[in-house]
Amino acid sequence: MLLRLVLTATLSLSLVLISIAADAQPTIYGKKVTTSRTDDIPTDRKWQHAYSEFKAERQYNSALYVSDTSYDWYYHPGNHSMKTALAAGKIACETATQGTCSLYAISYPAGVDPSTFPEGLSNHAALTFNGKYKRRQKDQKWGAFAISGLNSYGYSHGFATEDQAKKAALRFCKNNVERQGRKSGILLLLKFSAECKIVDVHTPTK
């Protein structure tokens, strides 16, 4: 089942960024995470550390890939979309290892069927959205929340116009993308990771 997931996700990569409508209320899942191992690759001692670290992250949506020819592995934790996690993980692993990689495990929101490709807000983004973002909004001001193609996000509050609020949230999100990219050069190769979009707007109370 996991093998079919990655094949479908790779073919659907071009649809990832348009899957959540701009300004639409994003889907927010619970805090619990489920981690599943693929049956396509036999359990091997050389992957025990990779799997333990992956599982300890407890973030959805994530996909752990392992090299077919070496001891290398890669995953990018806590994406907003399972399709992104699968496709980006494979691309990044094969770029880093200069070879082919296979899916070893995935993590996703508990109680959700991963074959439905859950998408919405990552764990960390959801916490901020329900916490700081909502608390800091003012009744007579505009605010906005933006997410990137991977797991970055940004928000704004207290602006006089909707346009100002959106621009500030997008700028915050893009700054986080750039900061993340400096830590991992591989992510810079994933062009869709740099794009941010608005997924929520706080409208002043009339």
Secondary structure as UniProt FT lines:
FT   HELIX           2..11
FT   HELIX           13..18
FT   TURN            22..23
FT   STRAND          33..37
FT   HELIX           45..47
FT   HELIX           48..57
FT   STRAND          62..67
FT   STRAND          73..74
FT   HELIX           82..97
FT   STRAND          101..109
FT   TURN            110..111
FT   HELIX           114..116
FT   HELIX           123..128
FT   HELIX           129..133
FT   HELIX           134..135
FT   TURN            139..140
FT   STRAND          142..148
FT   STRAND          153..159
FT   HELIX           162..183
FT   HELIX           185..188
FT   HELIX           191..194
FT   STRAND          196..202
//
